[in-house]
Amino acid sequence: MTDQNPIFIPGPTNIPDRIRNAMNRQTVDHRSPKFSELFGSVLQDLKTIFKTSKGTVFAFPSTGTGGWEAAIENTLAPGDKVLAARHGVFSHRWIDMCQRHGLDVEVIESEWGNPAPAETFAERLAADKAGAIKAVLVTHNETATGVRSDIAAVRQALDRAGHGALLLADGVSSIASMNFEMDAWGVDVAVSGSQKGFMLPAGLALVAASEKALELSRVSKTARCFFDFQEMLKANKAGGYPYTPALQHFYGLRESLDMLSEEGLDRVFARHRRAADAVRAAVSGWGLELCSKSAPHHSDTISAVYVPAGFDSNVLTDLVLKKYNVSFGIGLGQMNGKAFRIGHLGSITDTMILGGLATIEMAMNELGYPVALGSGTTAAQQLFAQRS
Ligand SMILES: *Cc1c(COP(=O)(O)O)cnc(C)c1O
């Protein structure tokens, strides 16, 4: 067995050696100027990734789920009405969290494989003359289905309706891998995490708040402590943290931001697009279907692939792990057993993609899928050959 094989789960993702080495650090005093300087530069440079100049970025020792909690606790109060679409496991979990926090969620049910429906958001917002809806929640990239939603279109829906609701966006599996424009899209709170596009271990919730969201957190009476923007802001401004920071993660994140900037964000996005196009070429070469129903909404970071009727996708992901020591994502929720997921985000190269596709292709062939050896990999090679 080897630990050199990449993983193809959509998070946590592969960690480049540069980042692993950068994190291999002895503890420094988190109250020392050295640490203030480090996290100050990290928070500043994260703004480039969120594409915000006016927003404030926070790094909580947590995961993306904590980022969701920070977004709602700081800007909303129990009883507030929020509008959200459910079209996969992650959008569902955020809705579930809102309900547990006593928010009144108006859920737009959308078939899995579809994006959050901007037209339905527009209708509901236009109908809400009294302005009862306090926030609109959008999952930018639904990691369960491999579908990208159009946040700019939801912004337009808000603006056209002249509606003042907040726009809260989950970019956990898109930010740093796919274009995300916090300021241009008028996002009030954007949520990400360290273990996907940022190529780190789990451990940081990266959350960017607009001026409006910060002001709401200042006047809010909602009970919260750990994720309080104001307390974090005060401590960060004084060069520190309100509690123990995830210290070594900041060395890793510094390296990650350097790597993203050396490559150039546009090239990072193009690399993800190319990897995704190669995966999609392979899926069509295999004669299989993506869960994502419309090409403009296909995700560049993850692809969910239906297995043919009569096959169990869990048997496939089990075999490929046992026999080849390579992990792919299982189907989540209603897709369990029916689809597997290929994570192609973060530290990913054309060569890794080819290796992963060839391996799962062999496993499918071995299990008697109607998938010929070479059918998908050749299509992916052709795609790379055209794009190189
Ligand atoms: C991974 C993920 C989350 C949850 O993040 P955790 O770090 O596992 O808490 C939330 N939303 C999306 C879209 C994700 O992909």
The ligand as an SDF file (V2000), in Angstrom:
LIG
                    3D

 15 15  0  0  0  0  0  0  0  0999 V2000
  -17.7430   20.7800    2.9670 C   0  0  0  0  0  0  0  0  0  0  0  0
  -18.8840   21.6930    2.8440 C   0  0  0  0  0  0  0  0  0  0  0  0
  -19.5180   22.2620    3.9590 C   0  0  0  0  0  0  0  0  0  0  0  0
  -19.2210   21.8490    5.3670 C   0  0  0  0  0  0  0  0  0  0  0  0
  -17.9760   22.1440    5.7360 O   0  0  0  0  0  0  0  0  0  0  0  0
  -17.2740   21.3780    6.9540 P   0  0  0  0  0  0  0  0  0  0  0  0
  -15.9190   21.9640    6.8310 O   0  0  0  0  0  0  0  0  0  0  0  0
  -17.3370   19.9270    6.6800 O   0  0  0  0  0  0  0  0  0  0  0  0
  -17.9780   21.7760    8.1910 O   0  0  0  0  0  0  0  0  0  0  0  0
  -20.5050   23.1920    3.7540 C   0  0  0  0  0  0  0  0  0  0  0  0
  -20.8890   23.5360    2.5220 N   0  0  0  0  0  0  0  0  0  0  0  0
  -20.3390   22.9970    1.4200 C   0  0  0  0  0  0  0  0  0  0  0  0
  -20.8150   23.4270    0.0880 C   0  0  0  0  0  0  0  0  0  0  0  0
  -19.3130   22.0660    1.5450 C   0  0  0  0  0  0  0  0  0  0  0  0
  -18.7710   21.5270    0.4590 O   0  0  0  0  0  0  0  0  0  0  0  0
  1  2  1  0
  2  3  1  0
  2 14  2  0
  3  4  1  0
  3 10  2  0
  4  5  1  0
  5  6  1  0
  6  7  2  0
  6  8  1  0
  6  9  1  0
 10 11  1  0
 11 12  2  0
 12 13  1  0
 12 14  1  0
 14 15  1  0
M  END
$$$$
